[in-house]
């Protein structure tokens, strides 16, 4: 990783010298020096730094996720109890709280009599 920083500093140094040469040249301008600094230095360095740092960001995200999973315990949502299945199996109705109680159904006394 230290090599990446050394290369980046060397590249900024070279591009800075190019910008100074552009600004101090008889036909050069400060605007040309700024464009040189941005297009040859900052933009490529930013893109390459972002791309080269991707593995480090991925490892940091994995460490953060593993730490969160370890602190959550056996239940990933952290509620302390198992989650219920929100979707009923095929051919069955979903059951809610208190649905396990069976209530006997009584027909009215005159039901089924003509």
N, CA, C and O atoms as a GROMACS GRO file, in nm:
protein
  456
    1UNK      N    1   0.081  -0.119   0.000
    1UNK     CA    2   0.000   0.000   0.000
    1UNK      C    3   0.086   0.126   0.000
    1UNK      O    4   0.049   0.228  -0.058
    2UNK      N    5   0.203   0.118   0.066
    2UNK     CA    6   0.292   0.233   0.071
    2UNK      C    7   0.346   0.266  -0.068
    2UNK      O    8   0.370   0.383  -0.100
    3UNK      N    9   0.364   0.164  -0.151
    3UNK     CA   10   0.412   0.186  -0.287
    3UNK      C   11   0.310   0.267  -0.366
    3UNK      O   12   0.347   0.351  -0.448
    4UNK      N   13   0.182   0.243  -0.342
    4UNK     CA   14   0.077   0.318  -0.410
    4UNK      C   15   0.087   0.466  -0.378
    4UNK      O   16   0.072   0.550  -0.466
    5UNK      N   17   0.111   0.499  -0.251
    5UNK     CA   18   0.125   0.639  -0.211
    5UNK      C   19   0.249   0.703  -0.271
    5UNK      O   20   0.246   0.820  -0.310
    6UNK      N   21   0.358   0.629  -0.279
    6UNK     CA   22   0.481   0.683  -0.336
    6UNK      C   23   0.461   0.713  -0.485
    6UNK      O   24   0.505   0.817  -0.534
    7UNK      N   25   0.396   0.622  -0.556
    7UNK     CA   26   0.371   0.643  -0.699
    7UNK      C   27   0.277   0.762  -0.718
    7UNK      O   28   0.296   0.842  -0.810
    8UNK      N   29   0.175   0.774  -0.634
    8UNK     CA   30   0.081   0.886  -0.646
    8UNK      C   31   0.151   1.019  -0.620
    8UNK      O   32   0.128   1.116  -0.692
    9UNK      N   33   0.236   1.025  -0.517
    9UNK     CA   34   0.309   1.148  -0.490
    9UNK      C   35   0.404   1.184  -0.604
    9UNK      O   36   0.417   1.301  -0.640
   10UNK      N   37   0.471   1.084  -0.660
   10UNK     CA   38   0.561   1.109  -0.773
   10UNK      C   39   0.482   1.160  -0.894
   10UNK      O   40   0.528   1.251  -0.964
   11UNK      N   41   0.367   1.104  -0.918
   11UNK     CA   42   0.284   1.148  -1.031
   11UNK      C   43   0.237   1.292  -1.011
   11UNK      O   44   0.240   1.371  -1.105
   12UNK      N   45   0.193   1.326  -0.890
   12UNK     CA   46   0.151   1.463  -0.861
   12UNK      C   47   0.269   1.560  -0.879
   12UNK      O   48   0.251   1.671  -0.928
   13UNK      N   49   0.388   1.517  -0.837
   13UNK     CA   50   0.508   1.601  -0.853
   13UNK      C   51   0.535   1.629  -1.001
   13UNK      O   52   0.559   1.743  -1.039
   14UNK      N   53   0.531   1.525  -1.082
   14UNK     CA   54   0.557   1.541  -1.226
   14UNK      C   55   0.452   1.630  -1.290
   14UNK      O   56   0.485   1.719  -1.368
   15UNK      N   57   0.327   1.606  -1.257
   15UNK     CA   58   0.219   1.686  -1.316
   15UNK      C   59   0.227   1.831  -1.266
   15UNK      O   60   0.200   1.924  -1.342
   16UNK      N   61   0.264   1.850  -1.140
   16UNK     CA   62   0.284   1.986  -1.090
   16UNK      C   63   0.393   2.060  -1.166
   16UNK      O   64   0.378   2.178  -1.197
   17UNK      N   65   0.503   1.991  -1.195
   17UNK     CA   66   0.609   2.052  -1.275
   17UNK      C   67   0.561   2.084  -1.416
   17UNK      O   68   0.598   2.186  -1.473
   18UNK      N   69   0.479   1.996  -1.474
   18UNK     CA   70   0.422   2.023  -1.606
   18UNK      C   71   0.334   2.147  -1.602
   18UNK      O   72   0.338   2.229  -1.693
   19UNK      N   73   0.254   2.162  -1.496
   19UNK     CA   74   0.166   2.277  -1.484
   19UNK      C   75   0.247   2.406  -1.466
   19UNK      O   76   0.214   2.509  -1.524
   20UNK      N   77   0.352   2.399  -1.386
   20UNK     CA   78   0.438   2.517  -1.369
   20UNK      C   79   0.504   2.555  -1.501
   20UNK      O   80   0.515   2.673  -1.534
   21UNK      N   81   0.549   2.455  -1.576
   21UNK     CA   82   0.611   2.482  -1.706
   21UNK      C   83   0.509   2.543  -1.802
   21UNK      O   84   0.543   2.632  -1.880
   22UNK      N   85   0.386   2.497  -1.796
   22UNK     CA   86   0.280   2.552  -1.882
   22UNK      C   87   0.250   2.697  -1.844
   22UNK      O   88   0.229   2.781  -1.932
   23UNK      N   89   0.247   2.726  -1.714
   23UNK     CA   90   0.212   2.861  -1.670
   23UNK      C   91   0.325   2.960  -1.698
   23UNK      O   92   0.298   3.077  -1.726
   24UNK      N   93   0.450   2.915  -1.691
   24UNK     CA   94   0.562   3.009  -1.707
   24UNK      C   95   0.615   3.013  -1.850
   24UNK      O   96   0.706   3.092  -1.878
   25UNK      N   97   0.564   2.933  -1.939
   25UNK     CA   98   0.610   2.934  -2.077
   25UNK      C   99   0.565   3.064  -2.146
   25UNK      O  100   0.462   3.120  -2.108
   26UNK      N  101   0.642   3.111  -2.247
   26UNK     CA  102   0.602   3.235  -2.315
   26UNK      C  103   0.465   3.224  -2.383
   26UNK      O  104   0.391   3.323  -2.386
   27UNK      N  105   0.431   3.111  -2.437
   27UNK     CA  106   0.301   3.093  -2.503
   27UNK      C  107   0.198   3.026  -2.410
   27UNK      O  108   0.085   3.003  -2.452
   28UNK      N  109   0.236   2.995  -2.287
   28UNK     CA  110   0.147   2.926  -2.194
   28UNK      C  111   0.056   3.021  -2.119
   28UNK      O  112   0.068   3.143  -2.130
   29UNK      N  113  -0.037   2.963  -2.043
   29UNK     CA  114  -0.130   3.045  -1.964
   29UNK      C  115  -0.160   2.973  -1.833
   29UNK      O  116  -0.135   2.854  -1.818
   30UNK      N  117  -0.214   3.048  -1.739
   30UNK     CA  118  -0.252   2.989  -1.611
   30UNK      C  119  -0.370   2.894  -1.631
   30UNK      O  120  -0.377   2.791  -1.564
   31UNK      N  121  -0.461   2.928  -1.721
   31UNK     CA  122  -0.573   2.839  -1.749
   31UNK      C  123  -0.524   2.705  -1.804
   31UNK      O  124  -0.575   2.600  -1.767
   32UNK      N  125  -0.424   2.709  -1.892
   32UNK     CA  126  -0.364   2.586  -1.945
   32UNK      C  127  -0.298   2.505  -1.834
   32UNK      O  128  -0.303   2.382  -1.836
   33UNK      N  129  -0.237   2.573  -1.738
   33UNK     CA  130  -0.173   2.504  -1.626
   33UNK      C  131  -0.279   2.436  -1.538
   33UNK      O  132  -0.258   2.324  -1.492
   34UNK      N  133  -0.390   2.503  -1.516
   34UNK     CA  134  -0.499   2.444  -1.435
   34UNK      C  135  -0.558   2.323  -1.506
   34UNK      O  136  -0.582   2.220  -1.444
   35UNK      N  137  -0.580   2.336  -1.636
   35UNK     CA  138  -0.634   2.223  -1.713
   35UNK      C  139  -0.535   2.107  -1.712
   35UNK      O  140  -0.576   1.991  -1.699
   36UNK      N  141  -0.407   2.136  -1.726
   36UNK     CA  142  -0.305   2.031  -1.720
   36UNK      C  143  -0.306   1.962  -1.585
   36UNK      O  144  -0.300   1.839  -1.578
   37UNK      N  145  -0.314   2.040  -1.479
   37UNK     CA  146  -0.314   1.983  -1.344
   37UNK      C  147  -0.437   1.894  -1.322
   37UNK      O  148  -0.426   1.786  -1.264
   38UNK      N  149  -0.553   1.939  -1.368
   38UNK     CA  150  -0.676   1.861  -1.346
   38UNK      C  151  -0.681   1.739  -1.437
   38UNK      O  152  -0.706   1.628  -1.390
   39UNK      N  153  -0.659   1.759  -1.567
   39UNK     CA  154  -0.677   1.648  -1.661
   39UNK      C  155  -0.562   1.546  -1.660
   39UNK      O  156  -0.585   1.428  -1.685
   40UNK      N  157  -0.440   1.590  -1.630
   40UNK     CA  158  -0.328   1.497  -1.625
   40UNK      C  159  -0.299   1.447  -1.485
   40UNK      O  160  -0.237   1.342  -1.468
   41UNK      N  161  -0.343   1.520  -1.384
   41UNK     CA  162  -0.307   1.484  -1.248
   41UNK      C  163  -0.422   1.436  -1.163
   41UNK      O  164  -0.429   1.319  -1.127
   42UNK      N  165  -0.513   1.526  -1.130
   42UNK     CA  166  -0.616   1.494  -1.031
   42UNK      C  167  -0.717   1.392  -1.081
   42UNK      O  168  -0.752   1.299  -1.008
   43UNK      N  169  -0.764   1.407  -1.203
   43UNK     CA  170  -0.866   1.314  -1.255
   43UNK      C  171  -0.813   1.171  -1.268
   43UNK      O  172  -0.876   1.080  -1.215
   44UNK      N  173  -0.700   1.148  -1.337
   44UNK     CA  174  -0.651   1.009  -1.346
   44UNK      C  175  -0.610   0.951  -1.211
   44UNK      O  176  -0.629   0.832  -1.185
   45UNK      N  177  -0.553   1.036  -1.124
   45UNK     CA  178  -0.512   0.988  -0.994
   45UNK      C  179  -0.633   0.951  -0.908
   45UNK      O  180  -0.630   0.852  -0.834
   46UNK      N  181  -0.739   1.029  -0.917
   46UNK     CA  182  -0.861   0.997  -0.842
   46UNK      C  183  -0.926   0.868  -0.889
   46UNK      O  184  -0.967   0.786  -0.808
   47UNK      N  185  -0.935   0.850  -1.020
   47UNK     CA  186  -0.996   0.728  -1.074
   47UNK      C  187  -0.912   0.606  -1.040
   47UNK      O  188  -0.966   0.504  -0.996
   48UNK      N  189  -0.782   0.615  -1.061
   48UNK     CA  190  -0.697   0.498  -1.032
   48UNK      C  191  -0.693   0.469  -0.882
   48UNK      O  192  -0.691   0.353  -0.842
   49UNK      N  193  -0.693   0.572  -0.799
   49UNK     CA  194  -0.697   0.550  -0.654
   49UNK      C  195  -0.826   0.484  -0.611
   49UNK      O  196  -0.825   0.396  -0.525
   50UNK      N  197  -0.938   0.525  -0.669
   50UNK     CA  198  -1.066   0.463  -0.636
   50UNK      C  199  -1.067   0.316  -0.678
   50UNK      O  200  -1.110   0.230  -0.602
   51UNK      N  201  -1.020   0.288  -0.798
   51UNK     CA  202  -1.020   0.150  -0.846
   51UNK      C  203  -0.924   0.061  -0.767
   51UNK      O  204  -0.955  -0.055  -0.738
   52UNK      N  205  -0.808   0.114  -0.733
   52UNK     CA  206  -0.710   0.033  -0.659
   52UNK      C  207  -0.749   0.015  -0.513
   52UNK      O  208  -0.701  -0.078  -0.448
   53UNK      N  209  -0.832   0.102  -0.459
   53UNK     CA  210  -0.875   0.089  -0.320
   53UNK      C  211  -1.000   0.002  -0.305
   53UNK      O  212  -1.046  -0.020  -0.192
   54UNK      N  213  -1.055  -0.049  -0.414
   54UNK     CA  214  -1.176  -0.131  -0.407
   54UNK      C  215  -1.157  -0.255  -0.320
   54UNK      O  216  -1.246  -0.284  -0.239
   55UNK      N  217  -1.049  -0.332  -0.331
   55UNK     CA  218  -1.033  -0.448  -0.244
   55UNK      C  219  -1.029  -0.411  -0.095
   55UNK      O  220  -1.080  -0.485  -0.012
   56UNK      N  221  -0.968  -0.298  -0.062
   56UNK     CA  222  -0.964  -0.256   0.078
   56UNK      C  223  -1.103  -0.222   0.129
   56UNK      O  224  -1.139  -0.257   0.242
   57UNK      N  225  -1.182  -0.154   0.046
   57UNK     CA  226  -1.319  -0.121   0.088
   57UNK      C  227  -1.402  -0.248   0.105
   57UNK      O  228  -1.483  -0.257   0.197
   58UNK      N  229  -1.383  -0.344   0.016
   58UNK     CA  230  -1.456  -0.471   0.025
   58UNK      C  231  -1.421  -0.546   0.153
   58UNK      O  232  -1.510  -0.598   0.221
   59UNK      N  233  -1.292  -0.551   0.187
   59UNK     CA  234  -1.251  -0.618   0.311
   59UNK      C  235  -1.306  -0.546   0.433
   59UNK      O  236  -1.348  -0.611   0.529
   60UNK      N  237  -1.306  -0.414   0.431
   60UNK     CA  238  -1.359  -0.339   0.545
   60UNK      C  239  -1.509  -0.364   0.561
   60UNK      O  240  -1.558  -0.376   0.673
   61UNK      N  241  -1.582  -0.371   0.449
   61UNK     CA  242  -1.726  -0.398   0.455
   61UNK      C  243  -1.752  -0.539   0.509
   61UNK      O  244  -1.845  -0.558   0.587
   62UNK      N  245  -1.671  -0.637   0.467
   62UNK     CA  246  -1.688  -0.773   0.518
   62UNK      C  247  -1.659  -0.781   0.666
   62UNK      O  248  -1.730  -0.849   0.739
   63UNK      N  249  -1.554  -0.712   0.712
   63UNK     CA  250  -1.525  -0.710   0.856
   63UNK      C  251  -1.638  -0.646   0.934
   63UNK      O  252  -1.674  -0.693   1.042
   64UNK      N  253  -1.695  -0.538   0.882
   64UNK     CA  254  -1.805  -0.470   0.949
   64UNK      C  255  -1.929  -0.560   0.954
   64UNK      O  256  -1.996  -0.567   1.057
   65UNK      N  257  -1.959  -0.630   0.844
   65UNK     CA  258  -2.074  -0.722   0.842
   65UNK      C  259  -2.053  -0.839   0.936
   65UNK      O  260  -2.146  -0.881   1.005
   66UNK      N  261  -1.931  -0.894   0.941
   66UNK     CA  262  -1.903  -1.005   1.031
   66UNK      C  263  -1.916  -0.962   1.177
   66UNK      O  264  -1.966  -1.037   1.261
   67UNK      N  265  -1.870  -0.840   1.208
   67UNK     CA  266  -1.881  -0.790   1.345
   67UNK      C  267  -2.027  -0.769   1.382
   67UNK      O  268  -2.067  -0.796   1.496
   68UNK      N  269  -2.107  -0.720   1.289
   68UNK     CA  270  -2.249  -0.700   1.316
   68UNK      C  271  -2.320  -0.834   1.334
   68UNK      O  272  -2.408  -0.847   1.419
   69UNK      N  273  -2.282  -0.933   1.254
   69UNK     CA  274  -2.344  -1.066   1.265
   69UNK      C  275  -2.305  -1.132   1.396
   69UNK      O  276  -2.386  -1.203   1.457
   70UNK      N  277  -2.182  -1.112   1.440
   70UNK     CA  278  -2.137  -1.173   1.565
   70UNK      C  279  -2.206  -1.110   1.686
   70UNK      O  280  -2.232  -1.178   1.785
   71UNK      N  281  -2.234  -0.981   1.679
   71UNK     CA  282  -2.298  -0.914   1.792
   71UNK      C  283  -2.448  -0.935   1.794
   71UNK      O  284  -2.512  -0.910   1.896
   72UNK      N  285  -2.507  -0.981   1.683
   72UNK     CA  286  -2.652  -1.000   1.677
   72UNK      C  287  -2.696  -1.126   1.750
   72UNK      O  288  -2.813  -1.136   1.788
   73UNK      N  289  -2.608  -1.224   1.769
   73UNK     CA  290  -2.645  -1.348   1.835
   73UNK      C  291  -2.709  -1.445   1.736
   73UNK      O  292  -2.686  -1.435   1.616
   74UNK      N  293  -2.790  -1.538   1.787
   74UNK     CA  294  -2.846  -1.640   1.698
   74UNK      C  295  -2.957  -1.587   1.609
   74UNK      O  296  -2.990  -1.650   1.508
   75UNK      N  297  -3.016  -1.474   1.642
   75UNK     CA  298  -3.125  -1.420   1.562
   75UNK      C  299  -3.076  -1.296   1.488
   75UNK      O  300  -3.041  -1.197   1.551
   76UNK      N  301  -3.073  -1.301   1.355
   76UNK     CA  302  -3.010  -1.194   1.279
   76UNK      C  303  -3.080  -1.060   1.292
   76UNK      O  304  -3.016  -0.956   1.274
   77UNK      N  305  -3.208  -1.058   1.321
   77UNK     CA  306  -3.280  -0.931   1.332
   77UNK      C  307  -3.264  -0.870   1.470
   77UNK      O  308  -3.305  -0.755   1.490
   78UNK      N  309  -3.208  -0.942   1.566
   78UNK     CA  310  -3.179  -0.889   1.697
   78UNK      C  311  -3.300  -0.877   1.787
   78UNK      O  312  -3.292  -0.807   1.889
   79UNK      N  313  -3.411  -0.941   1.757
   79UNK     CA  314  -3.532  -0.929   1.837
   79UNK      C  315  -3.537  -1.024   1.954
   79UNK      O  316  -3.619  -1.006   2.044
   80UNK      N  317  -3.452  -1.125   1.957
   80UNK     CA  318  -3.450  -1.218   2.068
   80UNK      C  319  -3.545  -1.335   2.051
   80UNK      O  320  -3.555  -1.419   2.141
   81UNK      N  321  -3.615  -1.343   1.942
   81UNK     CA  322  -3.703  -1.456   1.917
   81UNK      C  323  -3.703  -1.486   1.767
   81UNK      O  324  -3.669  -1.400   1.685
   82UNK      N  325  -3.743  -1.606   1.734
   82UNK     CA  326  -3.740  -1.647   1.594
   82UNK      C  327  -3.850  -1.574   1.517
   82UNK      O  328  -3.956  -1.544   1.570
   83UNK      N  329  -3.821  -1.549   1.390
   83UNK     CA  330  -3.920  -1.482   1.307
   83UNK      C  331  -4.023  -1.582   1.258
   83UNK      O  332  -3.990  -1.699   1.236
   84UNK      N  333  -4.145  -1.538   1.242
   84UNK     CA  334  -4.250  -1.622   1.188
   84UNK      C  335  -4.244  -1.620   1.036
   84UNK      O  336  -4.194  -1.524   0.976
   85UNK      N  337  -4.293  -1.725   0.975
   85UNK     CA  338  -4.295  -1.730   0.830
   85UNK      C  339  -4.408  -1.639   0.782
   85UNK      O  340  -4.525  -1.669   0.809
   86UNK      N  341  -4.379  -1.531   0.711
   86UNK     CA  342  -4.485  -1.438   0.670
   86UNK      C  343  -4.571  -1.491   0.556
   86UNK      O  344  -4.678  -1.438   0.529
   87UNK      N  345  -4.523  -1.595   0.489
   87UNK     CA  346  -4.599  -1.649   0.376
   87UNK      C  347  -4.647  -1.788   0.414
   87UNK      O  348  -4.568  -1.873   0.455
   88UNK      N  349  -4.777  -1.810   0.399
   88UNK     CA  350  -4.834  -1.941   0.432
   88UNK      C  351  -4.790  -2.044   0.330
   88UNK      O  352  -4.774  -2.011   0.212
   89UNK      N  353  -4.769  -2.168   0.372
   89UNK     CA  354  -4.737  -2.273   0.276
   89UNK      C  355  -4.851  -2.292   0.177
   89UNK      O  356  -4.965  -2.252   0.203
   90UNK      N  357  -4.821  -2.352   0.064
   90UNK     CA  358  -4.922  -2.370  -0.041
   90UNK      C  359  -5.035  -2.456   0.011
   90UNK      O  360  -5.011  -2.563   0.068
   91UNK      N  361  -5.158  -2.412  -0.008
   91UNK     CA  362  -5.276  -2.488   0.031
   91UNK      C  363  -5.317  -2.470   0.176
   91UNK      O  364  -5.411  -2.535   0.220
   92UNK      N  365  -5.250  -2.385   0.250
   92UNK     CA  366  -5.287  -2.363   0.389
   92UNK      C  367  -5.308  -2.214   0.412
   92UNK      O  368  -5.253  -2.130   0.341
   93UNK      N  369  -5.390  -2.184   0.512
   93UNK     CA  370  -5.412  -2.045   0.547
   93UNK      C  371  -5.305  -2.000   0.645
   93UNK      O  372  -5.250  -2.079   0.721
   94UNK      N  373  -5.278  -1.874   0.641
   94UNK     CA  374  -5.184  -1.818   0.737
   94UNK      C  375  -5.250  -1.814   0.874
   94UNK      O  376  -5.369  -1.785   0.886
   95UNK      N  377  -5.172  -1.844   0.977
   95UNK     CA  378  -5.225  -1.843   1.112
   95UNK      C  379  -5.171  -1.722   1.185
   95UNK      O  380  -5.055  -1.685   1.170
   96UNK      N  381  -5.255  -1.663   1.263
   96UNK     CA  382  -5.215  -1.549   1.342
   96UNK      C  383  -5.214  -1.584   1.489
   96UNK      O  384  -5.226  -1.701   1.526
   97UNK      N  385  -5.199  -1.483   1.572
   97UNK     CA  386  -5.199  -1.504   1.717
   97UNK      C  387  -5.337  -1.546   1.762
   97UNK      O  388  -5.436  -1.481   1.727
   98UNK      N  389  -5.347  -1.652   1.837
   98UNK     CA  390  -5.475  -1.700   1.889
   98UNK      C  391  -5.550  -1.790   1.793
   98UNK      O  392  -5.662  -1.832   1.825
   99UNK      N  393  -5.494  -1.822   1.678
   99UNK     CA  394  -5.564  -1.908   1.583
   99UNK      C  395  -5.557  -2.055   1.620
   99UNK      O  396  -5.626  -2.137   1.560
  100UNK      N  397  -5.475  -2.090   1.719
  100UNK     CA  398  -5.465  -2.230   1.756
  100UNK      C  399  -5.579  -2.274   1.847
  100UNK      O  400  -5.591  -2.392   1.879
  101UNK      N  401  -5.661  -2.181   1.889
  101UNK     CA  402  -5.775  -2.215   1.974
  101UNK      C  403  -5.890  -2.257   1.883
  101UNK      O  404  -5.930  -2.184   1.792
  102UNK      N  405  -5.942  -2.377   1.911
  102UNK     CA  406  -6.054  -2.427   1.832
  102UNK      C  407  -6.183  -2.394   1.906
  102UNK      O  408  -6.200  -2.432   2.022
  103UNK      N  409  -6.272  -2.325   1.840
  103UNK     CA  410  -6.399  -2.288   1.900
  103UNK      C  411  -6.506  -2.376   1.838
  103UNK      O  412  -6.518  -2.385   1.715
  104UNK      N  413  -6.584  -2.443   1.923
  104UNK     CA  414  -6.690  -2.530   1.873
  104UNK      C  415  -6.801  -2.442   1.815
  104UNK      O  416  -6.841  -2.342   1.875
  105UNK      N  417  -6.847  -2.480   1.701
  105UNK     CA  418  -6.950  -2.403   1.634
  105UNK      C  419  -7.086  -2.465   1.667
  105UNK      O  420  -7.104  -2.586   1.655
  106UNK      N  421  -7.176  -2.385   1.708
  106UNK     CA  422  -7.310  -2.434   1.739
  106UNK      C  423  -7.407  -2.382   1.636
  106UNK      O  424  -7.410  -2.263   1.604
  107UNK      N  425  -7.483  -2.473   1.587
  107UNK     CA  426  -7.588  -2.433   1.494
  107UNK      C  427  -7.710  -2.386   1.571
  107UNK      O  428  -7.734  -2.433   1.682
  108UNK      N  429  -7.788  -2.293   1.515
  108UNK     CA  430  -7.910  -2.252   1.582
  108UNK      C  431  -8.004  -2.373   1.599
  108UNK      O  432  -7.998  -2.466   1.519
  109UNK      N  433  -8.090  -2.372   1.702
  109UNK     CA  434  -8.175  -2.489   1.728
  109UNK      C  435  -8.266  -2.527   1.612
  109UNK      O  436  -8.299  -2.645   1.596
  110UNK      N  437  -8.308  -2.433   1.532
  110UNK     CA  438  -8.402  -2.468   1.424
  110UNK      C  439  -8.330  -2.485   1.291
  110UNK      O  440  -8.396  -2.488   1.188
  111UNK      N  441  -8.198  -2.497   1.290
  111UNK     CA  442  -8.124  -2.513   1.165
  111UNK      C  443  -8.148  -2.653   1.110
  111UNK      O  444  -8.142  -2.751   1.184
  112UNK      N  445  -8.176  -2.661   0.984
  112UNK     CA  446  -8.194  -2.789   0.918
  112UNK      C  447  -8.333  -2.847   0.935
  112UNK      O  448  -8.360  -2.955   0.880
  113UNK      N  449  -8.420  -2.783   1.006
  113UNK     CA  450  -8.558  -2.834   1.021
  113UNK      C  451  -8.649  -2.757   0.927
  113UNK      O  452  -8.638  -2.635   0.912
  114UNK      N  453  -8.737  -2.829   0.867
  114UNK     CA  454  -8.831  -2.760   0.776
  114UNK      C  455  -8.941  -2.688   0.846
  114UNK      O  456  -9.025  -2.627   0.780
   0.00000   0.00000   0.00000
